[in-house]
Amino acid sequence: MKAWSADELGQFLGGVQDTVLFGLWRLAATTGMRRGEILGLRWRDVDLDASFVQVVQQRVRGADGLTYGPPKSAKGRRRIDLDEVTRTALRDHRRQQVEDRLAFGPGYQDGDLVFARADGSPIDPDVLSTMFERNVRRLGLPQIRFQDLRHTHATLALAAGIHPKVVQERLGHSTVSITLDTYSHVVPAMQVDAASRIAAVVDGVG
C-alpha cells in the first residue's frame, strides 16, 4: 500500500484538471471510493443539489466477464458527501456528457453511467487503471496504483484529524477497527497530536 502526500495529490489533480475525466479523478481522490464503485455510479445515485453520491452498486469482473453487483459489504452501501470543487467538476462532466450524447445521436449507449466512454459504453476497470498510471508518469509523480488514491484519501483524512468513524463510513469499511488496522501507520502521528492537544487543555494554553 502506497499513499501520496497532500502536495503530490495536489500536483496530480492540477495536472489532470483539463482532461476529460477530471471529475472521475477528483471524485476518487476526495471520497476514497473504490474503482468498481466509481465505474458503477449512475446519475440516479448522484444528488448535485444536496452535494452527495450514493454507492449502491459496483462494476465487477466475474466468470462471465464485466457486470454489476452490490458493494462489498452492507456498510459498502453508503452516502458520501462532496466538497464544492468536486460537485462543480461533476456538473461540468455532466454537461460534457450531454454534448457527447447529442453528437452520437441514436448510437449513444445510455446506461445512466456517470463515467463512460464517449459513446456511453462502460469503461473497462483495467483500462481506467492504465489511464491513471499514464497520467502519473506524465506528471513525474511517485508511481502508485489507482486504488492507492483510496489509501491516500484515508491517510490524509486521518492525519488531518478527521474522526476514524467518519473515515470508516466514507470508505465503506464494515467496522472502524478495519480502518484503524489498515491505516495504523497514521496512528503514531495522531497520538503525538493528541498528546499536545490534551496538554494544551490541561495547561490552559490556547
Disulfide bonds with the S-S distance in Angstrom:
none
